[in-house]
């Protein structure tokens, strides 16, 4: 059996043991992890993480982009955001609204910072010319 840790920037989202299998979405497609799988690292994309417990129950978690590391029977997943839920439809909606809205906000923030940097540089150029 495996231990699964899902880590967010400021807290531990999930810590559970007795996991039989884990399925995640990566930039190379979906990958499944079993206890016997070799140690590895994978880059995750926003999607649905699925894990099955020792009792056979299946759980779903919407995760943002991040990284997965598997060492022996320990799987650590570090992501920016995660949302747990039983309804796959609602989780898929959460990915589309929550995570994609964050990406849009980040783009707007980057654009604003770039504009401030440009104005600052132009201001310095004007000061040097006078």
Secondary structure, DSSP 8 states (H G I E B T S, - for coil): -EEEEEEETTEEEEEEEEEEEEEEEETTEEEEEETTS--EEEEE-SEEEEEEETTS-EEEEEE-SEEEEEETTEEEEEES-EEEES-HHHHHHHIIIIIHHHHHHHHHHHHHHHHHHHHHHHHHHHHHH-
